[in-house]
């Protein structure tokens, strides 16, 4: 089977299309081993199993594939169960310190957009705080909670925070990414006043947590997908996240207003391109006719990257040949993403060279 065929099977499950899923899984051409590797590589194996179990579709799986997917799901669920108490502990510590913090992704993204805090796998905790002052105060909170900062702020905090967007902290069992920005680039002008003013509340285990608005979850995912593609490691997991957020927002969203805000934030071309590719790749353009119509108005932006949608899922990292594997793909992807940033390719290339040592020191 190809990536295209594996993707179609996954989408039949996501869209609860039992007849097509039954036909695909029962086909003589269905290769359980290849689909399992695809689902693992794309970080959707646990979700695929949970979805089939929830819909009563597990009977459709060959026995061996059922067991392997279940094993992945159980390992991921155990990791999430260990993180839940820590999430509550951190909320209490930040609250006592008088620090406003937004919990991004994790069980909150899963609960809001998948309907169950355990459906989507997460392996760390992502927090967003205000600027440099709160980053420094948060460092003390995390240190007292037993965390050690692994990131090195090259040339000091002021310099490092201009070029990266989070620091990594670790305890014996947990990794935390402490964010002060969704992503960093000289061309981004994200309206963080709006980010904080529009934040919402999500209830988990009887406690309220601050979370990003749907609009900024969507922006976070689009920027993350672009960043992962640049590193030649994009995964279907985040494209599925984006699909789920779109369903929650609904197609009656004022997309013209949405895109105008992205224009002011310097991320219009990125937003239009990633959304357009996602609608194609996940075969969901008909699910969002208003969004699709709005995207037609940004044709020049969308055509900025001359790739086929399936290219997003082609790179597996399995080819170690220096020139025919990951390095070649990363160079191609670098060039593609440079074209999507405002400010021109030359400046984007310069930014990448300038920020590389800061990123290496911070994202250890």
C-alpha positions, 0 to 999 in steps of 0.5 A: 500500500502507499501513503495515499491508501493508508491515509484513505483508510484513516480518513474513512475512520475519522469520518465514520464511514463504516461501509468504506472502512469495511471495504478497505480493511477487508480488501486483499490489498490491505497490508496490516504491517504497512498500515501499522507502520504508517499510523505509528509514523504519523502519530495517529495509531493510538487515536485510530484504535480509540476511534474504532473502539468508540464507534464499535469498528474494532471487529473490522481489524485483523487480529494482529493489527488490533493487538498492536494498535491496542498496545500503542493506545495503552502505552499512550494512555498510561503516559497521559494518566501520569501527566494529569496529576502533574498538570493539576499540581502546576496549575496550583503552583502558578496560581499561588505565585499569581502568574497567569498561564495558558495551557496549550494542547495536552488533554485540553485540546483533546477534550475540546476538539475530540470530545474526550481528554484521552483520545489524543496522545500527548507526552509533555506539558505546554504552557504559555506565559506573558513576556520576559518578566513572567518567564523569569518568575515561572522559572522559579516556580518550576525550579521549586516544583522539581524541574531543571531548565535544559535550554541554554539562553544563548547570549542571555534571556533578552537575546535568546527570547527574540529568536526562540519561542520556548524553553525546555524544562524537565523533571525525572518524569515530565517535560515542560515547554514554557512558551512566551510566543506561539512561534518566532519569526521576524515577520510575525506580528501576532496580536498577543493582546488579543491572544490573552483577551480572547482566552477561554476556560476549559474544565478538567477533573473539576478544575478550570484551566485557561486555554487558547481561543479556537482562533489561536489554537488554529494559528498555533497548529498552522505555524507548528505544521509549517515548522515541522514541515520545514524540519521534514517531520510533519505528521498527520497528527497535527493535520488531524488536530486542525481538522477537528478544530475546524469542525468545532469552529464551524464553517459559519465562521467569518473567514474573511475577518479571520484572514484579515487578522492573519494579514495584519499579523504577517501570517496570511500566506502561511495560514491560507496555504496550510489550510488549503493543503489540509482541505485537499489532503484530508479530502474535506473541502466539501465539509467547509464550503465557506472556508474553501470559497474564502481560500479562492480569494487568496490564490496567490498566497496558496500557490506560493508553495509548489508541492503536492499535498501528499508531500506533507506525509512522504518523508519518514526519516528512514533513509539515512543517505546523506543526499537522497534522504533527510538532508535533501528533503530538509533543504527542499522544505526550507526553500518552500517555507522561506517562500511562505514567510512575509519579507522575502526569501533572502531575509528568511534565509538570513533569519534561519542562519541567525536563529540556528545557534539559539534554537540549538541551545534552547531546544536541547 
